[in-house]
Amino acid sequence: MAAILWATVATGTWIVYPWYREDVDDSPRSLLLGDKGTEDWHTFAFEWKEHVAWIAPMLATVTAFIVLYYRGELMRAQNSTARKIAIGCFIGSFVIVVIAGLLGALVTKKAPVT
């Protein structure tokens, strides 16, 4: 999951994102910032999605490391602290991905990437 998240965030940042930020009048970013009613979609939603989405693969990597490092202790339920941290990081990663995906879908509805 961590590797897939890293690939997804990197693809979005370096392949899809440049289309959004293109320096032309009809780019999705220009459309959002050109209207006071949709300016917040860029100012909050897309900026949050752009930066906070990088936290998801980091949390997934932490989870993977904990699971691999404490594998035996986790399977025998000997280390409840590591287990709680791994579960918390995994849930945090999932929540961030859901919010980033939702914000991305909503921004795309307002200003589609063509």
Secondary structure by P-SEA (a helix, b strand, c coil): caaaaaaaaaaaaccccccccccccccaaaaaaacccccccccccccccccaaaaaaaaaaaaaaaaaaaaaaaaacccaaaaaaaaaaaaaaaaaaaaaaaaaaaaaaacccc
